[in-house]
């Protein structure tokens, strides 16, 4: 469940790249309630007209508690970047966390996710998995995040670029490149397996 970036925020970079086409978007895109959900096959047959377009007003820890009560599924909160919120996530029964910043587009002046990672890991104390994303482009980036305690590293743009260029083969190749770069870094650092990657291999500039 994504818990951050519930507003338009100050996306200056996005604004600079905004379309110049002045035609009315509603000509091609429906503005009816639930229209964004209705086009996806997994919402077929479900009344989406009463789904809120934004959960901003509803995203409280009480909401997480209610969600925990009504589902036996794993709940992973995506958007936790501080010690305090990580501790609260643990208290409210989350099963995992993702440390993201939406590629820096949500708020462009915040710190990077890899800077936020250590305090989140400290707050969790190994009691749930901690994932991280945003800006991981090289195997060395993955190594650093593993060193700082991440259990998994998520990538978005690298495989999207591969998909755009060469389809499925491009996705497979982009992931292969990341895997090979991580393998090379691990060999260089003398770490034969992931558990041997510790904080001893990184230091702050």
Backbone as CSV, one residue per row, in Angstrom:
resi,resn,N_x,N_y,N_z,CA_x,CA_y,CA_z,C_x,C_y,C_z
1,UNK,0.841,-1.181,0.000,0.000,0.000,0.000,0.882,1.238,0.000
2,UNK,0.704,2.070,-1.014,1.503,3.289,-1.107,0.961,4.324,-0.136
3,UNK,1.806,4.803,0.754,1.350,5.732,1.792,1.943,7.123,1.643
4,UNK,2.796,7.312,0.659,3.349,8.646,0.459,2.923,9.171,-0.912
5,UNK,3.298,10.393,-1.191,3.041,10.999,-2.498,1.553,11.026,-2.840
6,UNK,0.731,11.423,-1.859,-0.711,11.471,-2.074,-1.191,12.818,-2.616
7,UNK,-0.257,13.707,-2.888,-0.623,14.992,-3.463,0.180,15.202,-4.743
8,UNK,-0.105,16.289,-5.442,0.616,16.581,-6.679,2.054,16.995,-6.391
9,UNK,2.316,17.506,-5.189,3.651,17.928,-4.764,4.235,18.984,-5.696
10,UNK,5.514,19.334,-5.480,6.142,20.360,-6.293,7.051,19.740,-7.325
11,UNK,6.486,19.335,-8.433,7.248,18.605,-9.449,7.777,19.556,-10.519
12,UNK,8.817,20.298,-10.160,9.354,21.291,-11.093,9.906,20.653,-12.369
13,UNK,10.642,19.557,-12.211,11.209,18.889,-13.383,10.108,18.391,-14.302
14,UNK,9.058,17.824,-13.706,7.921,17.350,-14.483,7.246,18.515,-15.202
15,UNK,7.158,19.650,-14.511,6.512,20.820,-15.103,7.265,21.300,-16.338
16,UNK,8.598,21.223,-16.289,9.390,21.662,-17.440,9.165,20.767,-18.653
17,UNK,8.783,19.510,-18.396,8.559,18.583,-19.501,7.098,18.400,-19.845
18,UNK,6.236,19.280,-19.293,4.806,19.136,-19.519,4.450,19.355,-20.989
19,UNK,3.411,18.692,-21.430,2.990,18.750,-22.828,2.595,20.173,-23.226
20,UNK,2.796,20.477,-24.472,2.408,21.771,-25.024,1.084,21.687,-25.769
21,UNK,0.619,20.458,-25.978,-0.652,20.241,-26.677,-1.789,20.798,-25.815
22,UNK,-2.557,21.707,-26.343,-3.596,22.377,-25.559,-4.978,21.740,-25.704
23,UNK,-5.076,20.623,-26.423,-6.384,19.992,-26.606,-6.936,19.466,-25.273
24,UNK,-8.242,19.394,-25.173,-8.919,18.935,-23.965,-8.689,17.434,-23.779
25,UNK,-8.116,17.053,-22.648,-7.805,15.635,-22.389,-9.063,14.773,-22.340
26,UNK,-10.200,15.374,-21.934,-11.425,14.591,-21.787,-11.962,14.078,-23.118
27,UNK,-11.443,14.602,-24.226,-11.864,14.119,-25.541,-11.470,12.652,-25.695
28,UNK,-10.295,12.304,-25.171,-9.803,10.930,-25.291,-9.882,10.152,-23.984
29,UNK,-9.845,10.850,-22.860,-9.775,10.193,-21.554,-11.012,10.529,-20.730
30,UNK,-11.663,9.506,-20.234,-12.869,9.698,-19.444,-12.535,10.314,-18.085
31,UNK,-13.411,11.210,-17.636,-13.241,11.811,-16.309,-14.286,11.282,-15.331
32,UNK,-15.032,10.241,-15.717,-16.041,9.666,-14.832,-15.393,9.006,-13.628
33,UNK,-16.080,9.005,-12.462,-15.528,8.349,-11.274,-15.199,6.888,-11.543
34,UNK,-14.013,6.485,-11.166,-13.616,5.091,-11.340,-13.127,4.735,-12.719
35,UNK,-13.096,5.688,-13.649,-12.708,5.387,-15.034,-11.288,4.857,-15.114
36,UNK,-10.406,5.383,-14.283,-9.009,4.944,-14.320,-8.883,3.485,-13.930
37,UNK,-9.788,3.017,-13.040,-9.742,1.620,-12.613,-10.433,0.714,-13.628
38,UNK,-11.496,1.217,-14.257,-12.341,0.384,-15.096,-11.611,-0.164,-16.303
39,UNK,-10.602,0.538,-16.783,-9.900,0.093,-17.980,-8.970,-1.093,-17.709
40,UNK,-8.761,-1.438,-16.443,-7.849,-2.527,-16.116,-8.646,-3.821,-15.929
41,UNK,-8.217,-4.911,-16.576,-8.974,-6.168,-16.527,-9.238,-6.678,-15.117
42,UNK,-8.305,-6.420,-14.165,-8.507,-6.948,-12.823,-9.670,-6.267,-12.100
43,UNK,-10.211,-5.169,-12.671,-11.361,-4.498,-12.075,-12.660,-4.834,-12.794
44,UNK,-12.615,-5.750,-13.773,-13.816,-6.135,-14.509,-14.881,-6.656,-13.542
45,UNK,-16.108,-6.156,-13.704,-17.213,-6.635,-12.887,-17.293,-6.014,-11.511
46,UNK,-16.399,-5.087,-11.192,-16.396,-4.446,-9.876,-16.870,-3.005,-10.026
47,UNK,-17.789,-2.602,-9.140,-18.275,-1.225,-9.165,-17.179,-0.312,-8.628
48,UNK,-16.558,0.441,-9.536,-15.445,1.309,-9.150,-15.857,2.774,-9.018
49,UNK,-17.154,3.062,-9.180,-17.577,4.465,-9.184,-17.424,5.124,-7.819
50,UNK,-17.385,4.325,-6.746,-17.270,4.911,-5.416,-15.854,4.826,-4.840
51,UNK,-14.932,4.369,-5.672,-13.545,4.344,-5.215,-13.002,5.774,-5.196
52,UNK,-12.352,6.179,-4.106,-11.810,7.544,-4.052,-10.676,7.711,-5.046
53,UNK,-10.605,8.886,-5.669,-9.504,9.145,-6.593,-8.206,9.358,-5.835
54,UNK,-8.301,9.715,-4.561,-7.118,9.876,-3.726,-7.429,9.370,-2.328
55,UNK,-6.475,8.677,-1.734,-6.660,8.179,-0.375,-6.052,9.109,0.664
56,UNK,-5.620,10.293,0.228,-4.877,11.184,1.110,-5.582,11.419,2.439
57,UNK,-6.904,11.634,2.394,-7.640,11.944,3.615,-7.849,10.707,4.484
58,UNK,-7.655,9.535,3.916,-7.943,8.293,4.625,-6.685,7.600,5.157
59,UNK,-5.516,8.047,4.738,-4.289,7.350,5.107,-3.812,7.766,6.491
60,UNK,-4.308,7.039,7.468,-3.877,7.219,8.854,-3.469,5.848,9.379
61,UNK,-2.900,5.811,10.571,-2.532,4.519,11.160,-3.778,3.713,11.498
62,UNK,-4.921,4.395,11.748,-6.178,3.684,11.955,-6.578,2.918,10.699
63,UNK,-6.303,3.513,9.539,-6.604,2.842,8.268,-5.780,1.562,8.145
64,UNK,-4.510,1.634,8.529,-3.645,0.449,8.490,-4.169,-0.616,9.448
65,UNK,-4.623,-0.185,10.635,-5.191,-1.127,11.610,-6.420,-1.823,11.032
66,UNK,-7.301,-1.062,10.383,-8.510,-1.646,9.796,-8.147,-2.618,8.679
67,UNK,-7.166,-2.241,7.888,-6.728,-3.109,6.802,-6.173,-4.416,7.364
68,UNK,-5.423,-4.313,8.447,-4.847,-5.497,9.078,-5.937,-6.436,9.596
69,UNK,-7.043,-5.848,10.068,-8.139,-6.641,10.628,-8.929,-7.393,9.562
70,UNK,-9.004,-6.818,8.354,-9.899,-7.415,7.355,-9.199,-8.311,6.345
71,UNK,-7.869,-8.379,6.391,-7.188,-9.232,5.415,-6.121,-10.089,6.078
72,UNK,-5.956,-11.278,5.530,-4.873,-12.154,5.991,-3.668,-12.032,5.063
73,UNK,-3.788,-11.190,4.044,-2.684,-10.982,3.110,-1.561,-10.207,3.782
74,UNK,-0.372,-10.308,3.203,0.756,-9.529,3.686,0.536,-8.061,3.346
75,UNK,0.856,-7.177,4.279,0.727,-5.739,4.052,2.126,-5.124,4.034
76,UNK,2.495,-4.598,2.885,3.784,-3.924,2.729,3.498,-2.439,2.524
77,UNK,4.021,-1.607,3.391,3.813,-0.167,3.287,4.929,0.440,2.448
78,UNK,4.544,1.085,1.372,5.511,1.693,0.464,5.505,3.205,0.671
79,UNK,6.607,3.722,1.193,6.681,5.153,1.404,7.185,5.535,2.781
80,UNK,7.862,4.618,3.446,8.379,4.888,4.792,9.860,5.240,4.694
81,UNK,10.218,6.450,5.167,11.603,6.907,5.012,12.213,7.449,6.314
82,UNK,11.527,7.233,7.451,12.069,7.721,8.722,12.018,6.629,9.785
83,UNK,12.851,6.792,10.798,12.890,5.871,11.934,11.525,5.820,12.607
84,UNK,10.937,7.005,12.828,9.674,7.093,13.569,8.551,6.347,12.860
85,UNK,8.416,6.556,11.547,7.350,5.880,10.805,7.606,4.381,10.686
86,UNK,8.871,3.996,10.583,9.191,2.568,10.524,8.792,1.878,11.824
87,UNK,9.073,2.531,12.955,8.697,1.972,14.251,7.182,1.858,14.373
88,UNK,6.457,2.868,13.884,4.992,2.829,13.915,4.446,1.734,12.998
89,UNK,5.077,1.538,11.856,4.651,0.477,10.939,4.759,-0.884,11.613
90,UNK,5.816,-1.067,12.349,6.016,-2.314,13.099,4.925,-2.471,14.158
91,UNK,4.643,-1.387,14.840,3.630,-1.394,15.907,2.246,-1.708,15.367
92,UNK,1.959,-1.236,14.155,0.620,-1.401,13.586,0.490,-2.642,12.705
93,UNK,1.448,-3.544,12.775,1.293,-4.850,12.150,1.647,-4.971,10.687
94,UNK,2.429,-4.049,10.164,2.875,-4.203,8.769,3.781,-5.420,8.648
95,UNK,3.806,-6.014,7.458,4.636,-7.197,7.223,5.930,-6.870,6.494
96,UNK,6.023,-5.647,5.986,7.220,-5.244,5.270,7.136,-3.770,4.919
97,UNK,8.273,-3.196,4.539,8.342,-1.779,4.171,9.107,-1.614,2.875
98,UNK,8.746,-0.585,2.134,9.547,-0.173,0.991,9.946,1.278,1.205
99,UNK,11.245,1.552,1.025,11.782,2.902,1.180,11.911,3.506,-0.214
100,UNK,10.939,4.355,-0.626,10.972,4.933,-1.972,10.928,6.455,-1.932
101,UNK,11.173,7.092,-3.049,10.850,8.518,-3.179,10.326,8.826,-4.583
102,UNK,9.761,7.808,-5.207,9.150,7.968,-6.527,10.118,8.577,-7.535
103,UNK,11.333,8.103,-7.506,12.329,8.577,-8.458,12.693,10.034,-8.267
104,UNK,12.390,10.588,-7.080,12.704,11.977,-6.802,11.688,12.953,-7.353
105,UNK,10.602,12.428,-7.953,9.660,13.353,-8.586,8.574,13.819,-7.631
106,UNK,8.405,13.127,-6.486,7.375,13.530,-5.540,7.728,14.830,-4.840
107,UNK,8.949,14.913,-4.381,9.451,16.134,-3.753,10.935,16.167,-4.038
108,UNK,11.357,17.111,-4.830,12.698,17.051,-5.399,13.813,17.511,-4.474
109,UNK,13.471,18.014,-3.286,14.522,18.516,-2.400,14.796,17.592,-1.223
110,UNK,14.110,16.454,-1.157,14.332,15.510,-0.065,15.620,14.717,-0.276
111,UNK,16.047,14.024,0.762,17.238,13.181,0.639,16.930,11.926,-0.180
112,UNK,17.979,11.288,-0.626,17.813,10.074,-1.420,17.378,8.916,-0.525
113,UNK,16.831,7.875,-1.145,16.353,6.736,-0.363,17.500,5.995,0.312
114,UNK,18.661,5.955,-0.325,19.771,5.222,0.291,20.285,5.952,1.535
115,UNK,20.045,7.261,1.611,20.381,8.010,2.816,19.377,7.722,3.937
116,UNK,18.126,7.472,3.559,17.083,7.186,4.543,17.130,5.749,5.036
117,UNK,17.681,4.856,4.239,17.649,3.421,4.531,18.195,3.030,5.902
118,UNK,19.378,3.498,6.324,19.940,3.012,7.591,19.028,3.206,8.801
119,UNK,18.352,4.359,8.910,17.520,4.576,10.090,16.253,3.721,10.054
120,UNK,15.748,3.437,8.858,14.592,2.552,8.742,14.981,1.134,9.170
121,UNK,16.130,0.672,8.681,16.625,-0.658,9.044,16.847,-0.755,10.554
122,UNK,17.396,0.313,11.132,17.641,0.326,12.581,16.335,0.212,13.358
123,UNK,15.311,0.938,12.919,14.029,0.914,13.625,13.367,-0.459,13.553
124,UNK,13.535,-1.143,12.429,12.890,-2.443,12.226,13.616,-3.548,12.981
125,UNK,14.926,-3.435,13.088,15.687,-4.422,13.854,15.546,-5.846,13.357
126,UNK,15.386,-6.033,12.044,15.294,-7.380,11.487,13.949,-8.053,11.671
127,UNK,12.932,-7.326,12.119,11.631,-7.936,12.408,10.710,-8.017,11.196
128,UNK,11.079,-7.360,10.098,10.325,-7.481,8.849,11.249,-7.121,7.695
129,UNK,10.923,-7.552,6.490,11.763,-7.204,5.326,11.695,-5.709,5.015
130,UNK,12.836,-5.170,4.606,12.905,-3.777,4.165,13.370,-3.762,2.711
131,UNK,12.534,-3.233,1.839,12.872,-3.089,0.422,13.209,-1.629,0.145
132,UNK,13.867,-1.387,-0.963,14.215,-0.018,-1.327,14.122,0.146,-2.829
133,UNK,13.781,1.359,-3.270,13.806,1.639,-4.698,14.181,3.101,-4.920
134,UNK,14.117,3.518,-6.155,14.387,4.895,-6.592,15.868,5.137,-6.849
135,UNK,16.231,5.109,-8.121,17.576,5.482,-8.527,18.593,4.365,-8.607
136,UNK,18.168,3.123,-8.554,19.121,2.010,-8.621,19.358,1.624,-10.076
137,UNK,20.540,1.988,-10.557,20.856,1.840,-11.972,22.035,0.908,-12.237
138,UNK,22.820,0.619,-11.211,24.029,-0.187,-11.386,24.085,-1.281,-10.325
139,UNK,24.874,-2.313,-10.605,25.086,-3.358,-9.616,25.757,-2.823,-8.355
140,UNK,26.591,-1.787,-8.509,27.231,-1.175,-7.339,26.193,-0.502,-6.441
141,UNK,25.145,0.065,-7.035,24.065,0.657,-6.241,23.385,-0.417,-5.395
142,UNK,23.144,-1.558,-6.013,22.496,-2.670,-5.308,23.371,-3.147,-4.162
143,UNK,24.672,-3.250,-4.406,25.608,-3.690,-3.369,25.559,-2.749,-2.160
144,UNK,25.550,-1.453,-2.420,25.510,-0.471,-1.326,24.243,-0.615,-0.494
145,UNK,23.097,-0.803,-1.166,21.840,-0.946,-0.432,21.827,-2.220,0.405
146,UNK,22.361,-3.309,-0.144,22.475,-4.543,0.628,23.394,-4.338,1.828
147,UNK,24.460,-3.571,1.616,25.394,-3.289,2.706,24.719,-2.540,3.843
148,UNK,23.787,-1.682,3.508,23.111,-0.862,4.508,21.873,-1.533,5.093
149,UNK,21.638,-2.790,4.718,20.596,-3.562,5.383,19.333,-3.841,4.610
150,UNK,19.245,-3.421,3.352,18.049,-3.734,2.562,17.974,-5.222,2.286
151,UNK,16.767,-5.770,2.341,16.569,-7.178,2.019,16.357,-7.407,0.528
152,UNK,15.877,-6.381,-0.160,15.656,-6.477,-1.602,15.691,-5.085,-2.203
153,UNK,16.111,-5.025,-3.467,16.204,-3.755,-4.183,15.264,-3.825,-5.374
154,UNK,14.390,-2.834,-5.494,13.421,-2.795,-6.588,13.941,-1.882,-7.694
155,UNK,13.738,-2.281,-8.925,14.121,-1.434,-10.053,12.897,-1.201,-10.926
156,UNK,12.826,-0.016,-11.508,11.709,0.308,-12.378,12.171,0.737,-13.742
157,UNK,12.867,1.843,-13.815,13.249,2.393,-15.111,14.190,1.496,-15.912
158,UNK,15.183,0.840,-15.294,16.074,0.004,-16.113,15.339,-1.037,-16.951
159,UNK,14.400,-1.748,-16.347,13.716,-2.764,-17.154,12.700,-2.118,-18.100
160,UNK,12.162,-0.946,-17.705,11.249,-0.237,-18.614,11.999,0.233,-19.860
161,UNK,13.230,0.700,-19.667,14.051,1.096,-20.820,14.325,-0.112,-21.719
162,UNK,14.641,-1.250,-21.083,14.879,-2.469,-21.857,13.651,-2.899,-22.628
163,UNK,12.482,-2.789,-21.985,11.223,-3.145,-22.634,10.961,-2.245,-23.833
164,UNK,11.185,-0.939,-23.649,10.931,0.017,-24.730,11.853,-0.221,-25.924
165,UNK,13.082,-0.651,-25.641,14.054,-0.821,-26.715,13.925,-2.169,-27.434
166,UNK,13.763,-3.252,-26.656,13.822,-4.584,-27.268,12.763,-5.553,-26.770
167,UNK,11.714,-5.052,-26.131,10.654,-5.946,-25.675,11.128,-6.858,-24.547
168,UNK,10.588,-8.077,-24.521,10.928,-9.019,-23.456,12.430,-9.270,-23.370
169,UNK,13.075,-9.383,-24.525,14.525,-9.620,-24.535,15.260,-8.459,-23.870
170,UNK,14.741,-7.245,-24.035,15.355,-6.079,-23.412,15.214,-6.095,-21.904
171,UNK,14.043,-6.532,-21.423,13.835,-6.657,-19.973,14.806,-7.678,-19.397
172,UNK,14.879,-8.838,-20.047,15.762,-9.905,-19.566,17.217,-9.440,-19.572
173,UNK,17.608,-8.711,-20.613,19.000,-8.256,-20.715,19.316,-7.196,-19.660
174,UNK,18.377,-6.295,-19.389,18.627,-5.262,-18.386,18.810,-5.879,-16.999
175,UNK,18.009,-6.885,-16.682,18.153,-7.564,-15.396,19.451,-8.369,-15.347
176,UNK,19.813,-8.957,-16.475,21.067,-9.707,-16.558,22.271,-8.782,-16.328
177,UNK,22.215,-7.582,-16.885,23.301,-6.616,-16.691,23.443,-6.268,-15.209
178,UNK,22.313,-5.989,-14.548,22.356,-5.665,-13.121,22.921,-6.826,-12.308
179,UNK,22.479,-8.038,-12.643,22.967,-9.220,-11.926,24.471,-9.404,-12.126
180,UNK,24.928,-9.235,-13.365,26.358,-9.392,-13.652,27.194,-8.324,-12.956
181,UNK,26.696,-7.096,-12.939,27.421,-6.025,-12.259,27.497,-6.273,-10.760
182,UNK,26.388,-6.763,-10.171,26.405,-7.086,-8.742,27.396,-8.211,-8.468
183,UNK,27.385,-9.232,-9.328,28.305,-10.361,-9.171,29.759,-9.892,-9.230
184,UNK,30.060,-9.007,-10.180,31.418,-8.474,-10.312,31.818,-7.692,-9.073
185,UNK,30.893,-6.873,-8.557,31.172,-6.077,-7.361,31.412,-6.981,-6.158
186,UNK,30.604,-8.008,-6.018,30.769,-8.930,-4.895,32.121,-9.630,-4.958
187,UNK,32.540,-10.018,-6.155,33.851,-10.653,-6.306,34.967,-9.672,-5.947
188,UNK,34.815,-8.431,-6.412,35.824,-7.407,-6.129,35.943,-7.140,-4.632
189,UNK,34.808,-7.152,-3.938,34.794,-6.847,-2.504,35.066,-8.063,-1.630
190,UNK,35.176,-9.235,-2.245,35.465,-10.441,-1.464,34.279,-10.958,-0.688
191,UNK,33.079,-10.767,-1.237,31.859,-11.250,-0.572,31.265,-12.382,-1.404
192,UNK,31.414,-13.622,-0.982,30.972,-14.764,-1.786,29.461,-14.955,-1.824
193,UNK,28.734,-14.326,-0.910,27.275,-14.460,-0.897,26.663,-13.205,-0.287
194,UNK,25.355,-13.062,-0.423,24.673,-11.860,0.046,24.796,-11.667,1.563
195,UNK,24.654,-12.713,2.383,24.792,-12.497,3.832,26.146,-11.921,4.250
196,UNK,27.165,-12.101,3.431,28.491,-11.581,3.797,28.648,-10.101,3.457
197,UNK,27.640,-9.512,2.837,27.679,-8.072,2.518,27.179,-7.310,3.737
198,UNK,28.053,-6.571,4.386,27.702,-5.859,5.616,28.047,-4.376,5.505
199,UNK,27.736,-3.628,6.545,28.016,-2.190,6.566,29.514,-1.889,6.550
200,UNK,30.318,-2.873,6.822,31.758,-2.666,6.814,32.258,-2.269,5.422
201,UNK,31.442,-2.497,4.400,31.876,-2.223,3.024,31.476,-0.845,2.524
202,UNK,30.801,-0.055,3.349,30.409,1.294,2.925,30.757,2.307,4.006
203,UNK,31.013,3.527,3.575,31.212,4.611,4.521,30.656,5.893,3.909
204,UNK,30.242,6.814,4.753,29.710,8.075,4.265,30.849,8.952,3.749
205,UNK,30.569,9.708,2.707,31.588,10.596,2.135,31.926,11.693,3.140
